[in-house]
Amino acid sequence: MPFDIIYTNIGRGHPFYLDGILQALNHAGAIRLVRRQADVFELSHGLARLAWRTVRRLYHLGGAGGVGGKVYSALRGRNQYRQDSFALRLLGRDVKRTYADDRVPLLVAHPSLVGLLQSHGRVLYQHGELVAPAEAAVPGAETVFVPTEETAEVFHRAGYSVAQVLVTGLCVEPVLVRRAEDMFNHRMRRLQSEQPLTGAFFSSGAEPKKHLELILRAVASVLNSGGRAIIFARKDGSLHRKVSRHLSRSLASGVVGDIHTPLPLDVPPLMLILFANRREEDALTVQLFDRFDYYVGPSHERTNWGVGLGLPMFITTPCIGPFAPLNLQLIANQGVGLAMDAQLATLFGREIKSLKRQGTLADMARAGFGRYPIDGFKTIADFLIEHFS
């Protein structure tokens, strides 16, 4: 029996996890099991589509912090996706109509869709994040995919049986999983060598102003200390504009304008990677990942790189949203990451050199490799092939 996949396409995290399942199914030669891929904007019309657009706008306000962020946080804090309300009825109106007489299994990755589609009875819910705030454990799914036993416990406490929750391992990009050990060994050699290190700098899709300020400070400090930086930025977004304005002298020819621009064989002191959409960003990231020695950015879905691939992490603060502070706590407890504030960003180049010299960066990398299985996407694909072929 084939199944449908429904995206929210709000932010990067939830769509990223569905993309990974598709990649794993395609690699297994089982993409035929997916009858349809759709998102809530395609399935909704009129006021319902307007409501989803409002949610997406509120998401960006929430990610950016400030007054808009506080409004969004208050709204989300009251909405546990399981309580009937006018807003939820409107959001779910057309999605539910689409599947009112269609019992096809539905694979989703956002808790709102689990809550909206509880009455459907055939919802498969992928919770790919390593942590699970209470609002994520929404009842109503037939099967839940989670990365670790610790995450599974949250769903058990919410009422799911052991049989309903499949522990998959970490959901890391399938291409990176296949190269994980080699890339880790390459990184360890660099961390223990005399050569300058290369940092990978990312912002969330909402591009919070305070995070961008930290990234710019940290990159400038790294360059002044003889290190290298690769910045990933949405084309014509806030980070792109700020880098072009404040770091233009350092860019030289290190701008990769799109997916078709050849990547240089050697990383220049500063490389700016521009992308137009999520798939371009992911493709460029995979091509460059073997050159990353450490990560600077928010603690969202890329936390898997630190905990599973041994990439030392420096997390931009303040943490925004329900997942970020829990992810930061997780990577700090595991010894793979540290929080970055304005003081650390200002002295970051010097600090990286010190952490390298002391062996701390190498210790952080070791703490994040080999602790968890990292083939979660393959595990989910195998489950889907077994149950729906």
N, C-alpha and C positions, 0 to 999 in steps of 0.2 A: 504494500500500500504506500503510495507516495505521500508526501507531506508538503505543507506550505511554510514559508519563512516570512515572518512579519517584522519589519524594521520600524523603529521609531525615527531613526536618523536625526536624533537630537544629541549633540555632543559626539565625541569619538568613541568613548568606551563601550557602550552597549552595542553599537554597530560593529565595532572591531571584533567582538567575540563571535558574532554571527558570520562575519567574513572568514574568520579562521576555520569555522566548521565547514563552510563551503569549499575552502581550499583543501581541507583534509578529505572531504568527499570526492573532490575532483581528482586528487592524487590517487585515491583508491579506485578510481574508475566508476564511481557510484553517484555521480551528479544527477543521473536520471531519476533518483529518488525524490528530488526537489521538483514538485509540480509547478510551483509558482514562488517567485520572490516579489514582495510588495512592501510598501511602507504606508504608514497611517495617513500620510498626505495624499497618496494615490487613492486610498480606499474611502476617504472622507470627502464630504462636499458641503458647500454652504457654511452654515454656522459651525458645524463640526470641524471642518477644515480650518476655519478661522480660530477656533478654540485651540487646535494643535499648534497653529502658528503663534498664538499667544504663549503657549507653554514653551515653545522654542525660544521666543524672545525673553521670557522670564528666566530660562536656563542661562542665557548669555548674561543677563543682568546679575543672576546669582553668581556666575563664575567670575564676573568682574568686581564683585564686592560692592562697597558703597551702599547708598540708600536702596537702590534697586535690588542689590543682593540681599539686604535685610528683609525686604518685602517677599522675595522669592523663598528665602529660608523659612519665613513665618508660614507661608502658604504650604510649603512642602512638609513642614513639621506637623501641621494639622491634618494633612492628607496621607493616610496610611494605605491608600489604594484598595482598601477592603471595605470601607464605609460608603454606603450609598449616599450620593449627593447629586445636585443638579449638574455640577461641573463634570463629574465622572460619567453621568448618563449622556451628556452631550458629547464628550470625547469618544465614548464607546458606541454611540448611536449607529454610525454607518459601518464600522468594523464588525459589530455584532450582526447587523443586517446582512452583510456579505456572507457570513457563515451560519446564518440562522438555520438553513436546511442542508448544510454541507458539513458532514462529520469528519472531514479530513483532519488529521493531526496538525497542530499549529506549533511551530518552533519560534519562541520569542526570547528576548534577552533583557527586557525591561519590566520591572515589577508592575508598572501601571497596566501593561497588557495582560498580565496574569490576573490582576484584579478585575479588569474590564471583561475578560473572557472566561470567568469562572464557570458560567453556566454552560459553556461549550463542552467541557468535560474531557477534551483531548489536547490539553495544552502541555507542551514540553518547554521547560523554563531553564535556560542556561544562566546561572549566576557565576560569571567567570572571575569576579573580583576575589582577592584573597581574604577580604574582610566582609562582614555582613552586618551593617546596622539594622536595627529592628525593622525599619520600613522596607527592607529588601526581602524579608521572609514573609511574603504574601501567600496565604493559603489559596488553593484552587487549582494547582498544577497537578497533572498526572504523574510526571517525573521531573525531578530537579537535578541538574548537573552542577556540582560544586568542585572546587579545586582541591580542598584538603579536608581532613577529618574534623579539624577545628571549625571550619565553615559549616560542615554538615551538622554539627551540634546545634548551631543557631536555628537551622530549619527543623531539626527534631524537636527543639523546645517550642517551636511555633506550631507543632501538630503533625508534621510529616513523619511517616513511618520510615524505618530503616530501609525497607524495600523501595520506597519512593525516591530516595536520594542516592545518586550515583557519584562517588568520589572519583574524579577523573585524573587528578594531577594538575599541575599548573598549565594554563592556556597560553603558551608561547607560540609565536608565529611559526608555522610548520617548517618554513625554509630555515629559520634560525635553529630550530631543534636539530635538524639534520647536520648542522655545522657547529653545534654548541661546544663540543669538547675541543675541537681545533681552535675555535675563536678564543676560548678561555685560556688555552695554552699560549696562544700568541699574546694575549693581554698580559698574562703573568710574566712573560719574558720582558715585555716593555716596562712593566711596573718595577722590575728588578734590574733594569738597565740604566744607562746614563742618558738615554735619548729623551727629548722633550715629549711630554704626554699630550694627548688630544682629548678634549672634552666635547661631549655632545650636549647641546643646549636646546631645550624644547619649552614651549609654552602650551597651555591648554587652549582649546578652541576659543574660549572667551577672552583670552589675552588680558588677564588682570593687570592693571597698571602697576601695582606694587611688584608683581612677579617680573614684569618687563624691566623695571628699574634695577632689580637684583641681577637679572641676566646681563644687562648692559655693563653694570659695574664689574661683575665677575669676569666677563669676557675681556674688558679693558685691562683688568689686573693680570689675567692670564697672558695676554699679549705682551704686557710690559715686563713680564717675568720670563719671556722666551718660550712660552707654551703655545699650543695650537688650539683653535676652537672651531667647531662646526655648528652653525646655528640653523635650525629648521624653522621656517617662517611661512605663513600663508601669504601668497602673492597679493600685494597691495594691502595687507593687513597692518595692524598697529606695530607689530614687531619689525616687519619689513621696513616700514617707514622710519622707525627709530634707528635701526641699524644703519640704514642709508644716510641718515642725518648725522649720527654721532660717530660712526665708525667707518665712514667712507674711505678715509685715507688708508686704512688697513686692508680694505677689501681687495684692491688691485684687480686681478683677474679671477678671484675666487668666488664668482657668483655662478651658481647653477640655476639657470632661469626656468627650466622645466624638465620633464621626464626625459626629453630627447637630447638634452645637452650632455655631451660626453663628460664623465667624471675624470678629474685629473688623477694621474698615477700616484703622485705624491700630494699629501695634504698640505696646502699653503698655510701660513700662520692663521688666516681667517678665511673660512669658507661659509658662504651664505647659500643655503639650499631652499629654493622657493618651490612651493607646490600649490596647485589649484584646488585639490580636493583630497579626501582621505586616502583614496587608492594611490594617488601619486605620492603622497607623503609616505605611505607604507612601502611602496616599491623603492623609493630613494633611500629610505632608512635601512632596508634589508641589504642594499648594495654597499652601504657604508659602514654597517654595524661592526665589521671586523676591525675597523680603525678606531672604535670607541675605547677609551681607557677609563672614563668615568662619565656619569650622567648628571646634568643639572636641569631641574624642572619640577613640576608638581608631582605629587604622589598619587597618581591615578592608575590606569591599567598598565602603564610601563613599570610599575613596581615589580611586575613579574621578571623583568630583566635583572633586577638586583637580587631578588630572592632565589631565582632559578638559573640565571646565566652567569652570576658572579660579576656583575657590573657595579662597581662602587657608585653610590647615589648621594647627591646633595640636593635636598628638597627645598624648593622655594616656598617661603612663608609670606603671609599667613596661609594656613591650610583652609581651603574653601570647599564647602559641601560636606556631606556626612561620611564619605569614604576616605577623603584625604588625611584627616588626623589619625584615623585608625590605621591606615597604611603606613604613615610615618612612624607610628608607635611600633608597628610590626617590624619594619626594617631596622629601626634603632635597636629593638630588643634582639634581633638576629645579628646585629653588628655589621650590617652591610650599608648603612646610610646615616647621614647626619642632616639636621635642619640647617638651612642657610638663612641668615638674617643680613641686615645691611652691613654690619661690622665684618662678618665673614666674607661677604661679597667684595667689599672694598680691598681686603687683604688676600683675596682668594688665590691669586697666582703664587704668592709666597707660601700660603698654607698648603697648597697642593705639593709644592716642592718639599716642604717639611714632612708631610704625611708619607710621601714617597720615600724619603731618606730614612725615616723611622721604621719603614716596613708596614705602616698602618694601612696604606692603600692595598697592598698585597693581602693583608689579613682580611680586609673587608671583602675583597674578591673571593678569597677561599671560603669565607663564611656564607657566601651566596651561591655556591656551586655544589651540586650533588646531594643536597639535603632533601629535595622533593623530586618526584617524577615531573617531567616538563612536557610530556606528550598528551596533554589533556584534550587537544582538538582531535587527535587520532583516536583516543579512547571514546569520545562522543561519536565520531564518525563510525567506529566499529559497532557501537550500540545501535545506531540508526540503521546500519546495514543489516545487522542481525534481526532487528525487530520489524523493519519495514520493507525488506526486499521481497 
